[in-house]
Amino acid sequence: MSRVFKTKQFPAAELLRMFSDTTSITAIAEAVGADFHTVYKWRHNNIHINQWYADKYAVRLGLHPSAIWDDWFALEAF
């Protein structure tokens, strides 16, 4: 019997907290390797990032995703 894992979603707002309020959208986008418009949406909407992109963005900052999202290891198995 194999387990199927649901893709976890993490709030982009927690990633944005890694930057000061004065950091430009362009600088954040370059730091995490995302598009300007993507980061703009993060800043102005209640956007969530799936676990695969969350991992990518954290690693680009030199961090493990659990350093940004406290519930990183709370993946649910179904």
Secondary structure, 3 states (H helix, E strand, C coil): CCCCECCCEEEHHHHHCCCCCCCCHHHHHHHHCCCHHHHHHHHHCCCEEEHHHHHHHHHHCCCCHHHCCCCCCCCCEC
